[in-house]
């Protein structure tokens, strides 16, 4: 049944992408923890937002008691100890205190709207003064509304920072995914060709995928064990054909320009697939398994016994 064969190839590839995504996710987390880019992007966003370098107003914000309590050690531009997240309400309180230059402690005395306006008027012309002036004009004489507008301004600015970080993580995921795919020889083009030709291999892939789809959710903790178990199970079911993964005599390095280009394209497709994440592939796998369960192969008609003439 060509339609069912095509569905089995799709299920097999989706399951493979799921397992590789789980392995890649673990490695991506290690890379991100080492690079600590989230806190670096937050700092850069703060600089752009306030129109200040890491030694001016930004340093005052980070050293404010409301923010300083969010990280260990002292503030240093580019330091690895900086927070990866600052609540908007804490930022609003800290910035108001700094602008008004209160010396009576944090939040221990009433803060009037007139004092805020006078302090903003005394700021040098620039990005910060323009933003605060617009916020004051919008908030009117309500100090709580001023804080709310400051928090909203901060949240809007952090949306752009989130975009920076998402682009960074996608690039990291693509690089890590390619390295994992290359180490496993997980070539989408080559594997698809093998699955299309080998029914036993398709059935082995699908059988393991069906068992995995019964789980409540994918887990990165046992990703390497799950992948090894998958390889062992497929190898048992297809001992003559072998598994189209890994670098060995059955899966050698490509020779010739077209073979090399095909291999690189296949590895890149696998890497691109892993950037969608394990949750995406797990959900898709369950949907495809459900579709397969509703597809019934057409029954083969029983042979009619030949009648002999009288």
LINKA-V272856 format. One record per residue. RES is the residue in one small letter. SS is DSSP state (H for helix, E for strand, C for the rest). PSI is psi in radians with two decimals (none if undefined). Layout:
RES,SS,PSI  RES,SS,PSI
This chain:
x,C,1.79  x,H,-0.70  x,H,-0.73  x,H,-0.64  x,H,-0.75  x,H,-0.70  x,H,-0.68  x,H,-0.65  x,H,-0.76  x,H,-0.77  x,H,-0.73  x,H,-0.79  x,H,-0.74  x,H,-0.73  x,H,-0.70  x,H,-0.76  x,H,-0.67  x,H,-0.85  x,H,-0.73  x,H,-0.63  x,H,-0.67  x,H,-0.75  x,H,-0.79  x,H,-0.65  x,H,-0.74  x,H,-0.78  x,H,-0.66  x,H,-0.72  x,H,-0.69  x,H,-0.74  x,H,-0.78  x,H,-0.67  x,H,-0.61  x,H,-0.76  x,H,-0.55  x,C,0.82  x,H,-0.44  x,H,-0.80  x,H,-0.58  x,H,-0.74  x,H,-0.65  x,H,-0.76  x,H,-0.77  x,H,-0.67  x,H,-0.66  x,H,-0.72  x,H,-0.79  x,H,-0.68  x,H,-0.77  x,H,-0.09  x,C,0.73  x,C,2.69  x,C,-3.10  x,C,-0.03  x,C,-0.12  x,C,-2.10  x,H,-0.64  x,H,-0.76  x,H,-0.67  x,H,-0.68  x,H,-0.83  x,H,-0.52  x,H,-0.06  x,C,2.48  x,H,-0.56  x,H,-0.49  x,H,-0.64  x,H,-0.49  x,C,-0.14  x,C,-0.12  x,C,2.85  x,C,2.66  x,C,-2.89  x,C,2.71  x,C,2.32  x,C,2.24  x,C,2.10  x,C,0.09  x,C,2.66  x,C,-0.06  x,C,0.03  x,C,2.69  x,C,2.60  x,C,-0.11  x,C,2.37  x,C,2.11  x,C,2.48  x,H,-0.63  x,H,-0.62  x,H,-0.70  x,H,-0.78  x,H,-0.77  x,H,-0.78  x,H,-0.78  x,H,-0.71  x,H,-0.77  x,H,-0.73  x,H,-0.76  x,H,-0.76  x,H,-0.31  x,C,0.87  x,C,2.46  x,C,0.14  x,C,0.34  x,C,2.99  x,C,1.96  x,C,0.37  x,C,-0.11  x,C,2.60  x,C,2.49  x,C,1.91  x,C,2.70  x,H,-0.56  x,H,-0.72  x,H,-0.66  x,H,-0.79  x,H,-0.74  x,H,-0.71  x,H,-0.70  x,H,-0.69  x,H,-0.50  x,C,-0.15  x,C,2.60  x,C,2.60  x,C,2.41  x,C,-2.95  x,H,-0.77  x,H,-0.80  x,H,-0.73  x,H,-0.75  x,H,-0.77  x,H,-0.62  x,H,-0.75  x,H,-0.68  x,H,-0.74  x,H,-0.69  x,H,-0.61  x,H,-0.65  x,H,-0.37  x,C,-2.34  x,C,0.29  x,C,1.94  x,H,-0.71  x,H,-0.61  x,H,-0.58  x,H,-0.81  x,H,-0.72  x,H,-0.70  x,H,-0.63  x,H,-0.76  x,H,-0.69  x,H,-0.69  x,H,-0.75  x,H,-0.81  x,H,-0.72  x,H,-0.71  x,H,-0.63  x,H,-0.35  x,H,-0.69  x,H,-0.68  x,H,-0.69  x,H,-0.65  x,H,-0.72  x,H,-0.82  x,H,-0.68  x,H,-0.71  x,H,-0.68  x,H,-0.81  x,H,-0.59  x,H,-0.69  x,H,-0.76  x,H,-0.75  x,H,-0.67  x,H,-0.77  x,H,-0.83  x,H,-0.73  x,H,-0.70  x,H,-0.72  x,H,-0.71  x,H,-0.78  x,H,-0.72  x,H,-0.71  x,H,-0.54  x,H,-0.10  x,C,0.71  x,C,1.38  x,C,1.91  x,H,-0.73  x,H,-0.87  x,H,-0.73  x,H,-0.71  x,H,-0.72  x,H,-0.76  x,H,-0.75  x,H,-0.64  x,H,-0.56  x,H,-0.56  x,C,1.84  x,H,-0.70  x,H,-0.68  x,H,-0.73  x,H,-0.81  x,H,-0.63  x,H,-0.78  x,H,-0.83  x,H,-0.67  x,H,-0.79  x,H,-0.69  x,H,-0.69  x,H,-0.70  x,H,-0.69  x,H,-0.60  x,C,-0.23  x,C,-0.21  x,C,2.67  x,C,-0.55  x,C,2.69  x,C,2.62  x,C,2.30  x,C,-0.32  x,C,-0.65  x,C,0.52  x,H,-0.77  x,H,-0.66  x,H,-0.70  x,H,-0.70  x,H,-0.73  x,H,-0.73  x,H,-0.67  x,H,-0.80  x,H,-0.74  x,H,-0.75  x,H,-0.75  x,H,-0.67  x,H,-0.67  x,H,-0.68  x,H,-0.38  x,C,1.11  x,C,-0.51  x,C,-0.65  x,C,-0.62  x,C,3.04  x,C,2.29  x,C,0.83  x,C,2.72  x,C,2.92  x,C,1.97  x,C,-2.94  x,C,-0.58  x,C,-0.39  x,C,1.26  x,C,2.99  x,C,2.50  x,C,2.61  x,C,2.49  x,C,2.53  x,H,-0.73  x,H,-0.64  x,H,-0.69  x,H,-0.78  x,H,-0.70  x,H,-0.71  x,H,-0.79  x,H,-0.71  x,H,-0.74  x,H,-0.71  x,H,-0.67  x,H,-0.70  x,H,-0.72  x,H,-0.77  x,H,-0.75  x,H,-0.64  x,H,-0.66  x,H,-0.40  x,C,-0.28  x,C,-0.30  x,C,2.67  x,H,-0.64  x,H,-0.71  x,H,-0.84  x,H,-0.57  x,H,-0.78  x,H,-0.74  x,H,-0.67  x,H,-0.80  x,H,-0.68  x,H,-0.75  x,H,-0.67  x,H,-0.72  x,H,-0.71  x,H,-0.75  x,H,-0.63  x,H,-0.34  x,H,-0.18  x,C,2.11  x,C,2.16  x,C,2.53  x,C,2.28  x,C,2.48  x,C,2.14  x,C,2.42  x,C,2.52  x,C,2.35  x,C,2.13  x,C,2.41  x,C,2.45  x,C,2.46  x,C,2.44  x,C,2.67  x,C,none
